[in-house]
Every structure is written in structure tokens, then in C-alpha cells.
Amino acid sequence: MSSINELMYTTVPAIAFLCNLFLFSTLLTAKKNKAVYAFMGMLITFCAWTGGALFMRMELEPGVWFWWKVSLTGIFVAPYMIYLVASTFAETKGAFLKIIFGIITALIAVANGFDVFLTSPVIEEGNGHAVLHYSATIFAIIPLVFAVVVFATAYIDIKRSVKRNGLPSNYVTPFSVGVIIMVIGDLLDLVPLFNSLPMDSLGATINAVLIYYAFYKKRVYSLHQITSNGAMYMITVVITGFAVPVLNKAGMLVLDKLPNVSQDVFSMVLTVICAALAIVLYIVLGKLNGALFVKEQNRKEDLVKEFSSSVNTSLDVNSIFSGFLGLIRNETSAEHVYICRYDAEKNRYVSYNGMDTLEMPIVLLKSNPVINQIDKTNSGSLLYSEFKRSAIYKSMWEEEKRTLEYLDIELIIPFKNEGETMGFVLLSQKSGRKAYTFDEINFLESVASIASIALKNAQLYRQLEQEAKRDALTNLYNRRAFNERLNEAVNSSSTTDVAMILFNLDDFSLYNELYGNEEGDLMLQRFAGILTSVFGSKGAISRYGGKEFAVMLPHSDAETARQYAERVKVQLKNQIDSTKEATKKFLTFSAAICAYPSVASNANELMTYVNLAIFHIKQHGKNNIEIYNKQYSAQSAGKDKKEHIYELTSTIYALTAAIDAKDHYTFNHSRCVSEYATKLAEFAGLPSDYVEIIRQAGLLHDIGKISIPDAILTKQGKLTNEEFQIMRQHVERSIEMIRHLPALDYVIPAVVGHHERFDGKGYPRGIAGEDIPIGARCLSIADSFDAMVSRRSYKDKMSVEASLTEIMINLGKQFDPELGQLFVEKVRSGEIEVIDY
């Protein structure tokens, strides 16, 4: 028995001290949080406890009494530090009890310095070994009762965490067992039979190891901390420390047989051997650590970096998920991997299509206890087998349990960003039913964290993209987005019809004047709601302009579109009739319909024809729905030859007279351009409505030259670059003048584009090909031809044939090749007469 006591007297405290020091060193490289800091504080307390006991037994300076007080201070502070560790472990909130317990602990530590609880120890030699004698006072009950209260409070906090936060019971067991063993060790020290044995140090060390394991189970830190350089150094110190007495004892036996060797030489040799042992051991441990852990860790870190680089350059959700799934499948032996995404509209998580095939999609409501647990868990991931041990699992409905258990799910890793769970990945059991290791989970969490950031960026990009495509007031598509959808539908539908409806609210400016812009905005929103309720997802709906709304219906003919428009008309009437103010019941709309490819040959013609039809409806009393077609155009033109609906208005006469007064040449030029362009449009088979618009546009295309200085307009000779830039401004000036005349605003597209080139090198917008309105393309040819065959102040006129040759040379460059060819043919055949002035 005495030999055992002698062994335990210093060996156990030494092991306990070095063990606690080693555990502390492994946490130095861990990612710091409240739990790690609390645990490090507890280990410092344990080091004081066990180190004080060791140095006291070794009777090191400054003396037994000093180290006894250090050890006792560690013992008395330990309950409070364990309580702090338990609080962070259980994730409890509130600082009141921490402050109260801290104050009491400080008072106990101060009282300990005055031998209030235990008498100072006396070390005596007995039966060949050292014996430690001390006794407890009556006041020793105070720290004992306090420790019981603190431990009971910690136990209650942990139990509450198990119920409230779903903390698995297998996390708590090592923690609880460790504290119990430590308390037993402390109590044994009070028994006379054991008071000379370091049972308290042994219990404290076992407690530290078990709590360390509990935190590892909770994934507060990784075992990579144990393999850090600092940890390797501590292992070397510990092994070397235990080897020194063994080597010393063996050396003494050898020294007895070598009387000629002095003690100094022996000490030097022993020192060299111990140093060499330490160096070799550190090198070997480093190599072993590198082979077993560091190499694999570096490989995983490289994978994480590669994944980060790939997904951070992508704003496509599908690409991010595909890259994530590929990496997970390569790095884990999970039999199945599933991804669920959050559906904000239905407040649920739904399985992603690009994963393992499922008979039915996975659907988890946002209120599902599993989702709630993921939201509350700081570590992020959730081991389903551990979650099944929680109180939250027991409260779940059987149907909720079956959803995940049917898929044999073992691990759930969320995609979180700023506290928001955007989705999660479900991993089934690994092949061979092996458990997921801490390092695997840590790797998966790192990858999921990177994917979460990429998903958030993709989500924000998609949101901004949607906002850029939406009208701010109505949340319908804006003009640009609608045109994109229209072109896509037309380009992908060569056989089936694509119908388009253009709604134009009648007299909406008057509506705004009578009831204010705010009421006008509300009416626009209500009308947008009517369109959404009628058309739903059948097509694309757009607020195309201030009071214009456009609807594109793929796989629909004009008659089907008309039926939808009639339903809109009924709903608008019901909306107006439901208002209290009778005076608001005047609001109506004009709607024009056209279809591709039965009538229009491309998207631009669709827009042109519905605008022509709207123009026609407005000229004939508004509040109507009409389908545009070739027959309709002809009928409109022939209704009353005497009363031509597109005759020149007094406004046009006034404007052309103003041009004549400013520059007679410009007036004649505009008249000729109008005539040439009108004839070309007729021969090209354009509808009579559009032909009339081209005629009016030809008369007004140079109206902006009124604002050009006479010195430039009538200059004899070539214009300088500065003068030419001023002359080019006549296009914008023309628009500025015409746009204030609502009855003539339909001529603006043709006027603004008559200096555009077919190859895109024109001005003012630089558009090309069929993006240039056909009216503008007709005017461009007529304008250039008349400029060539007429005499100007800075040049002589060209012959008709030379002018036509110039047009032929520039087909596909400056001019529309089909229209240009047609114009040349009609001039040469005499069907278009050349006007001389």
C-alpha cells in the first residue's frame, strides 16, 4: 500500500497538471468563442489546482504554504468556472447569477488566504514516504454548500437547454459524469484514509478530459487542435518529462558500476540524452502528424479554396448547387444527397430538381421542428441521430418524423447567411453505416458557408435583375423586359401564333387632372391587377408606357386575345362602377390586337401594327377593341374618300409654312421626301395607316431645322465639324417640337430614325437593321435621293442614274437592301416620278 501511495503522491498531480496544460495548449489554436474562452478559463483554474498540489508535494519555492493556497484557490474557484462552462455549453442567457456567483467565489478565495476553511498542511515522513496532514474547519461547509448550489444551477440550465434548444442527451452525459467524478475526488480528500492522496487532482483531470470530449461532441472545436505544433511541443515535453526520472534511475544503476565516472559527467550525458530524445521525438511526432492529419487537412483546404473561386464567379443558383453537389459526392460516402431551397411565397422548403431522383418532392414547412432547431443551432449542422434524442424530436408529429426517416437522413447542413436559412443539404447514412466525423462535418459546413454567400449574391443579383425588369408602380414588366420576352416568343414560334394586345387608357391625362396624380397611380395599379387576374401566367404583361399596357400571349391567335381583352373591359367597368364617386365612371381604354406570323412578320411589325390600330381607334371615338389585319387597314382607308381620316391638319400646314418662311429649299425638300417615301411605302405593301404616317413624317422630318442658324443652314460650301454637329441637332429639335403635339406623336419613330444607317453607323441612336422603324428606313432612302438629285447652296445636283447607282452601292450599308432595291426599280420604271424644283 505504501508503494502505491508513494507513486501517487507526486506522479498523479504531475500527470494531472501536464494533462490540463496539454488540453489548454490545444485550445490556443482553436477558433475563439465564448465557450472556448470559458473552457480555457476552467483549464487555467485546474492547472492552478493540480500544479499547486504538485509543487507543494515537491516542496518547491516559495514554499509549501504558498502552493497549498494556489491549489486551494483553484479548487474553490473551480465550481464557478465549471458553471460558466456549463452556461456557454447550454447557451443560456442572463448575467445576474454569473455576477452573484462570481462575487461569492471571490470572497471564498480571499477567506481561503486566512485558513478559514482548511488548516495549512504539514508534510511528514512516515513509513518511508511523505504524508500530507491537514484538517477542515467548521466553515468548510460554506464552499461545499456553495459548490452544490452552483452545480445544481448548472444542471438545471443544461436540463432546460435539453428541452428548450433540443440539446441531445449524449452531449450532456460526459459533462455530467465528469463533474460527478470531480466532486467524488474532492469528497474523498476529506476522508482521513485518503487525505494524503491526490484524489482531488485525479478527479479534476478526469473531469477536464470528459468536458473536453463533450465540447468536441458539440463540435465547438476540432481534433486538429490536438495535432497543432503547440500540441506536439506539449506532448514532447510530457513524454520527455516522464522519461527523465526513468533515464535518471537507469543511469544511476550504470553509474554504480562505473566508479571512475564523476557525477558532473553523468549529469551532462543525461542532459544531452534527454535533449536528443526531445528533438527526435518532436521531429518524429511532426512527421507522423503531417502524414496522418496535415496533408489531408491541406487537401481539404485546397478543395474549399477551389470551390470558393468557382462559385464566387457565378451568379447562377443552379451552377452553385451543381458544384456543391459534385464536391459533396466526391468527398463523402453518403448514399444519397438532397438539397432543399426556401420557397418564400409558400413559406416552406422544397427539394431541388438537380439531385437524386425522388418519387415525390421533399417538402418541409418553415414551422417544422427540425427547421426551428437548425435556425437556433449556432454550429449550423444537425446530426439527425442526435436530434432524435432531444425533447423537441419527441414532440414532433409522426408524419413529420417519417419524412426524413424514410430517406434515411443522418446529417442536415444549412445554407445560412446573416441568420437566414436559405436552404439545406440532406445527407443520408454513409455506406457501411459509418458515422460522420467532426472533420467531415466541419468540411461540409465550410463548403456550405461559402455556398451560402454565393447563393445570397445570386439571390441579390436575381432580385436586382427582376427589379430592373419591373415597373416600380405596378410591378409589371417594363418596356425593355417586355420587348425581350416578345422577341424571344417570336423567335421561338415560327408555326404557332403569338398574339399581342396593346391597351391605351382613354383620356387618362384628364383623369389625373380631375382626381390628382395619386388617384391616377392607384388606378394604374388597379388596372395592372385586372390584367394580372385575367391573363395570369398565360403570357407577359407590361406597363409599356405612362398609360399603355402591353400583353403578349404565346400560342394564341388574335381572336383568343380579343376574348381576353373583352374580359378586361368588363372587369374595368366593374371596378369603375364599384367606386362611390359617380364622376369617376368615365374611364375606358382602347385596345389593339395583332398576331405573328399570320399578320406581322416580326416583333417590330407587331408593335407597329398595334400602334397603328390604336391610332385608328383614337381617331374614331376611342373605347374600342380592334384586331389589326390587312383587310381592316384597307377598309379603314376606303370608308370615306372625301373625308380622308389622315388629311393634313392645320397644325402640319402651319409647321410647313414656318419651314418655308425660314428656308424655301427645306420646305421643297420635305415635300419631295414625303412624296418619295409615301410612294415607296405603298409599293412595299405597307398598310394605308402606316403609309399616311410616313407621309406626315416626311413633311415634318426636318422641322427641327427651324432652330438651326441661317448662317449654317444656307452656308455656301462645306460645313465645318462644329457646324455639322450643330446641323445634326435638328433631329432632336424635331422631336422636341412634335412631342408637344399629341395628335402627331405617332410620326416621331420615323422622324427620329431617318438618319440611322442599316449598318448601325448612323445617328442619333446608332441602331441597325430592322431595329430601325420601317418608316424611318423609307425616309432615309427618300431623303438621300432628293438630296442628291437637287441643287443645294454648296453643291450641284447629281443625275438621277448616278444617284440611283449611289443608292445601290450603299445597299446593306446605309440603306435597307430590299427597300433600296425596290426604290431604284420603281424610279427607273417611272412608277416613282422624280420631282424637279
C-alpha positions, 0 to 999 in steps of 0.5 A: 500500500505504501508503494502505491501511495508513494507513486501517487503522491507526486506522479498523479498531480504531475500527470494531472497538471501536464494533462490540463496544460496539454488540453489548454495548449490545444485550445490556443489554436482553436477558433475563439468563442465564448465557450472556448474562452470559458473552457480555457478559463476552467483549464487555467483554474485546474492547472492552478489546482493540480500544479499547486498540489504538485509543487507543494508535494515537491516542496518547491519555492516559495514554499509549501504554504504558498502552493497549498493556497494556489491549489486551494484557490483553484479548487474553490474557484473551480465550481464557478468556472465549471458553471460558466462552462456549463452556461456557454455549453447550454447557451443560456442567457442572463448575467445576474447569477454569473455576477452573484456567483462570481462575487461569492467565489471571490470572497471564498478565495480571499477567506481561503488566504486566512485558513478559514476553511482548511488548516495549512498542511504539514508534510511528514515522513512516515513509513518511508514516504511523505504524508500530507496532514491537514484538517477542515474547519467548521466553515468548510461547509460554506464552499461545499454548500456553495459548490452544490448550489452552483452545480445544481444551477448548472444542471438545471440550465443544461436540463432546460437547454435539453428541452428548450434548444433540443440539446441531445442527451449524449452531449450532456452525459460526459459533462455530467459524469465528469463533474460527478467524478470531480466532486467524488475526488474532492469528497474523498480528500476529506476522508482521513484514509485518503487525505494524503492522496491526490484524489482531488487532482485525479478527479479534476483531470478526469473531469477536464478530459470528459468536458473536453470530449463533450465540447468536441461532441458539440463540435465547438472545436476540432481534433486538429487542435490536438495535432497543432505544433503547440500540441506536439511541443506539449506532448514532447515535453510530457513524454520527455518529462516522464522519461527523465526520472526513468533515464535518471534511475537507469543511469544511476544503476550504470553509474554504480558500476562505473566508479571512475565516472564523476557525477558532473559527467553523468549529469551532462550525458543525461542532459544531452540524452534527454535533449536528443530524445526531445528533438527526435521525438518532436521531429518524429511526432511532426512527421507522423502528424503531417502524414496522418492529419496535415496533408489531408487537412491541406487537401481539404483546404485546397478543395474549399479554396477551389470551390470558393473561386468557382462559385464566387464567379457565378451568379447562377443558383443552379451552377452553385448547387451543381458544384456543391453537389459534385464536391459533396459526392466526391468527398463523402460516402453518403448514399444519397444527397438532397438539397432543399431551397426556401420557397418564400411565397409558400413559406416552406422548403422544397427539394431541388430538381438537380439531385437524386431522383425522388418519387415525390418532392421533399417538402418541409414547412418553415414551422417544422421542428427540425427547421426551428432547431437548425435556425437556433443551432449556432454550429449550423449542422444537425446530426439527425441521430442526435436530434432524435434524442432531444425533447423537441424530436419527441414532440414532433408529429409522426408524419413529420418524423417519417419524412426524413426517416424514410430517406434515411437522413443522418446529417442536415447542413444549412445554407445560412447567411446573416441568420437566414436559412436559405436552404439545406443539404440532406445527407443520408447514412454513409455506406457501411453505416459509418458515422460522420466525423467532426472533420467531415462535418466541419468540411461540409459546413465550410463548403456550405458557408461559402455556398451560402454567400454565393447563393445570397449574391445570386439571390441579390443579383436575381432580385436586382435583375427582376427589379430592373425588369419591373415597373416600380408602380405596378410591378409589371414588366417594363418596356425593355423586359417586355420587348425581350420576352416578345422577341424571344416568343417570336423567335421561338414560334415560327408555326404557332401564333403569338398574339399581342394586345396593346391597351391605351387608357382613354383620356387618362391625362384628364383623369389625373387632372380631375382626381390628382396624380395619386388617384391616377397611380392607384388606378394604374395599379388597379388596372395592372391587377385586372390584367394580372387576374385575367391573363395570369401566367398565360403570357407577359404583361407590361406597363409599356408606357405612362398609360399603355399596357402591353400583353403578349400571349404565346400560342394564341391567335388574335381572336383568343386575345380579343376574348381576353381583352373583352374580359378586361373591359368588363372587369374595368367597368366593374371596378369603375362602377364599384367606386362611390364617386359617380364622376369617376365612371368615365374611364375606358381604354382602347385596345389593339390586337395583332398576331405573328406570323399570320399578320406581322412578320416580326416583333417590330411589325407587331408593335407597329401594327398595334400602334397603328390600330390604336391610332385608328381607334383614337381617331374614331371615338376611342373605347374600342377593341380592334384586331389589326389585319390587312383587310381592316387597314384597307377598309379603314382607308376606303370608308370615306374618300372625301373625308380622308381620316389622315388629311393634313391638319392645320397644325402640319400646314402651319409647321410647313409654312414656318419651314418655308418662311425660314428656308424655301429649299427645306420646305421643297425638300420635305415635300419631295421626301414625303412624296418619295417615301409615301410612294415607296411605302405603298409599293412595299405593301405597307398598310394605308395607316402606316403609309399616311404616317410616313407621309406626315413624317416626311413633311415634318422630318426636318422641322427641327431645322427651324432652330438651326442658324441661317448662317449654317443652314444656307452656308455656301460650301462645306460645313465645318465639324462644329457646324455639322454637329450643330446641323445634326441637332435638328433631329432632336429639335424635331422631336422636341417640337412634335412631342408637344403635339399629341395628335402627331406623336405617332410620326416621331419613330420615323422622324427620329430614325431617318438618319440611322444607317442599316449598318448601325453607323448612323445617328442619333441612336446608332441602331441597325437593321430592322431595329430601325422603324420601317418608316424611318428606313423609307425616309432615309432612302427618300431623303438621300435621293432628293438630296442628291438629285437637287441643287443645294447652296454648296453643291450641284445636283447629281443625275438621277442614274448616278444617284440611283447607282449611289443608292445601290452601292450603299445597299446593306450599308446605309440603306435597307437592301430590299427597300433600296432595291425596290426604290431604284426599280420603281424610279427607273420604271417611272412608277416613282416620278422624280420631282424637279424644283 
